[in-house]
Amino acid sequence: MPTDENLRKRGCIVVSARDLCLSQSETTPHLFLTCSFANNLWKWLGSILHIQFNCSFHSLFESFDANWSAFLTNIATAAVLHVFHSIWLARNDIHFSNAKITMHAAQSKILTASKLSTTLDPGLSNVAEIAILQKFQLAPRLVAASSNRLVLWRSPIFGWMKVNTDGSVTNVSAAYGGLFRDHTTRFRGCFAQKLSENHGLSVIHTEIMELIIAVGFLYVGISIAIEIAHNKNWNCLWLESDSKVALLAFSNIEIVPWDLRNRWLNCLSCGVTLQWSHIYREGNSCADKIAILGHAYNNLEWWESLSSLLCDDFLRDMLGIPQYRTI
């Protein structure tokens, strides 16, 4: 930056007596940090931000409050940079135009420029920073308060059977399961099976594959549920899953894995009247626990009686006791 000090270091002959405060030769630290004009700007900005600046180039930003949000930190950073810019412009007005900017004009310019600099900042603020943001004429960006959504398992209407399905993936295998209940919420049976082995795969690989596998075994689980309903002459079946992706297969065959498509199409044309719905995981706990049991069974297992592991969740659904999902 071509201050008088730096120009002299490069061999230019400069007579410096026109510092902003008109009190001494122009040096970089004095011009930007300690002259009366700069010092008043730093005190003013510090009063807005509720901090006291340590006026050295190495520690200006260390004066920031560690508890500030990312949004306010970015605003403060922009304000500091605009203070430097305003000082430099004021200095040039004196040097080249024999004009002097007022303190009020400099402060207004810094506030306006700082506000514009943070227009595209996606950060959020907190309640304690509202007073500071008002000085910059900025509205607070508060984190939306979390809310609870009621999740309730619903029984089917008379003549319909409802099956909740789910899947489970571990580091070594994938499994699926499902639970049948009638319009009286009576338990009518459940099934589970291990679908695949993942031996030799790393944890990272398994995590990457989990989404792909999950969709695949949920289609198998839903297909098995339809086949069981057909064999037992349950001709009106309500399928429910916590996987929205799997349920899309009813409207778009293209998302079904190719090796499952024939089985899927056969299920859809077997004569069972179908309806389907999504439920959040909090309301699908019975199917979730059955799917976890499936890891222990290489062949399809069918239970006519309710496992003790499911009693609490089953009773909650039967009594209509809701779960809550934080969103």
N, C-alpha and C positions, 0 to 999 in steps of 0.2 A: 504494500500500500504506500503510495507516494506522499508520506508525511514529510515535513521539513527535515526531521531527523534522518529518515531513510535516504532522502535526496542528498544530504550532506555526506552520508556514508559512501555514496556512489560518485562523489567528486563534484556535485553541483554546488555552486556558490549561492547560498540562500540566506537572506537576512530574515530571521524569524522573530516577529514580535506581534503577531496577529493571532495568537491563540484565542479560543473561544472566550476564555476568561480574561484575556488581555493582560496576563500577569507574568508570564514567563515563556521561554522558548518552547516550541512545539515538539514534544516527544510522544511516542505512541501510548505508553501507559498513562501519561498525564492527560492527553487528549481524550481518551476513551474511558478513563476510570476515575481520575481524581480532580480534574478541573471542576470548577463550581457548577458549570452547566451539566456535565456528565454526572457529577455526584448527586445533583438534585434529581436527575432522571432515575438513577439507581435507587435512591431513597423512595421516590414516588412509586416505581414499579414494585419495590419490596413491600410498601404499605398495601398495595392492591393484592399482592400474593400472600400477605401475612408472613413474610420472612424478612431476614436481613442479609443483604448480599455481602459476601466477602469479596471485596473489589480487587481481585487479581485474575489475570486471564486463566490461570490453571484451576481456580476454585469457584468461578461464578456458578457453574452448573451444579457444583456440589452443595450449593446453598439451598437447592430444591428440597422440599419435604418428601421424605421417603414414602409417606402414606398417601401421596397424591395418586389419583387415577391416571391411567395412560393418557386420557383426553386432556386433563389439566396440565400434565407434564409437557405434552406437545404444545399446548398454548403458551406455557411459560417459556419454552425453548424458542418459539417463534417471536415472543415479545422481546427476549434478550437480543436476538439477532436484529430485530427492528430498532432497538435502542442504539446499537452500533451503527446501523444505517442512517438513522436520524442524526446522530452526532456527526457523522462524516458529511452528510448533506449540509448541515448547519455550518460546519467548518468551511466547506467549499463556497457557500453563499458569502461568507465574510471575505475569503481570499479573492474571489473572482467577481463578485457582484456588489461588494461593500454593503451587503444586507445582512440582517440578523434575524433569525427565527425566534419567535417568543416561546417560552416554556409551554404555554397552553397549546400552541400550534403543534409543537413537537409531540406532546402527550396524546393529542387527538389523532395525529398521524400514526403513532405506534399502536394505539388501540384499534384503529380501523384496519391497519395492515395485519395485525395479529389475528383479528377476526376472520379476515379473508383467507389467511394462510391455513386456517384449520377447517375450512368449509368441507373438504373431502376427507377429513379425519373420521374413521369409523368408530373410534373409541367411545367408551362410556364413562360417565362421571358418577359421583355419589352425592348424597344429600348435603354433606358437610361443605361441599364446594359451590353451592348455589350462589352465595354472596359474591364469591370471586368471579364466577362466570357472568353475573349480572354486570360487573364493572366492564367486561369486554362485550357487553350486549349480546351474550350468548345464552340460549336456553339450555338448562341442564339436560343431560342425556342419561336418564336413570335406568338401571336394570329393571326390566318388567318384573313385577312381583309374581312369584310362582303361584299357581293355582292347582287345586285338586280336581280331577275328573273322576266321577263315580263310575266304577266298573262293576257291572252286575251280570251274572250268568242268568239267562232266561230259559225257561222250559219251553218245549215245543207245544203246539196246539194238539188237540185230540186227533189221533190217527197218524201222527208223525213221530218219527224217531230222530233223536238228535245225537250226533257224534262229535266230540271235540278231539282234534288231533294235534299232535306236536312232534317235534324232533329234537334230538340231542346229539351233540358232537363233542368228543373228547380227543386227546392227542393220539389215540390208537384206534378208535372206531366211531361209527355213526349208527344211530338207531332211531326208530319211530314208534309211536304208540297212539292208541285212541280209546275212548270211553263212550259207551252207548247208554243213553237214558231216554225214557219215554215221557209222555205228557204229564205223568204224575211225579216226575223226577226219580222214578224207581230205577235202580241199577239193572241194566240188561246184559252187561258183559263188557269186557275190555280185551285189547290185544296189544302185543308188543313184539319187536324183533330187531336184532342187530342187522344192519344193512351192509356194512362194509368194514374192512380192516384197513388201518392206516399204518401198520407196522413199518418202521424204517423211515418214516417221514419226520422231518424236523418240526419243532413247535411252530416256527414261523411259516413253514409250508402249510401246516395244518390250518393255521389261522387264515392264510390266504384262501385255502380251499374251502373253508367252512361255509362261506356264502354260497359257493357253487354246490357243495354237498347238501346243504340245508334244503335248498329248493328241490333237489332230486329226491331226497328221502321223504319229504312232505308229500310229493306227488305219489310216491309209493304208498305212504300211509293213507292218503285220501282214497287211492285206488283200492287198497285192501278193505277200507271201511265200506266202500260201495259194493264190493264183491261179497262181503259178509252180509250186508243188508239184503242183497239180492238173494243169497242162499237161504236166508231166514225169512224171506217173504215180507221184509220191512220195505214196503214199496213207496213210502214217502219219507225221504231222508233229508235232514237238515245238517249240513256240514259246517263246522266252525273251526277256525284256526287263528293263531296269532301271527301268521305270515300272510301279509297282503299280497306279496309276490306270488305265492303258491295259488292263491285264490284267483289271480288274474287268468289262470289257465282255463277257467270256464268260459272266458270271453275271447281268449287269444291262444290258439293251439301252438303258435310259433314259439312261445316261451317254455313249453314243456321240453325237457331233454329228449333228443331224438330216440334214444334207446327205450324210452318209456311211452312213446306216443301211441303205439298200437294198443298197449294195455289201457292207456287213458281213454282212447276212442271207444274201445270195447266197453269200458265202464259207463261211459256217457250214453251208450246205445243199448244198455242191458234192460231197460224198461223201468228202472227206478226213477220216480219223480224226485228231482233234486232242488234244493235251495241252499244258499251258502251265505256266510257272514264272517266278518272279522271281529275278533275280540282281543283286547289287550292282554298281555302275558299275565297280569295280575288276576284276571278272571279265568285263566286257562290252566290253573295250577294242577288240577287232577291229571289232565293229559300230559303236562310237563313231567310229572313224577312217573307216570307210566312209561313215557319215552326213555327216561333215565334207566328204568328197570330193564328196558329192551337190550341194553348192552350185554346182559348175561345170557341171552338166548339166541343161538344161531338159527333156530327154526322159529316159525311163527307160533307164538303162544297165545292161547285164548283162556280167559278166566271167567267162570260163571258166577263167582262170588267176589265180593269187594275186599281188596287187600286192606289190612290194618293201616298201611302207610297212607291210604287215601281217605280214611274215615273222617278226619277233621275237615279237609277241604271239601269232601263230598257233602258233609252235613251243612257246612256254610252255604254252599250253592243251593242245597235243598231248602234251607230256611230263608233264602233270599237276603243273606247278610252281604252287603256290598264290600268291595275292595276300593282303594283309592289310588289313582295314578297322578303323580306330581308332574305338571307340565309348565 
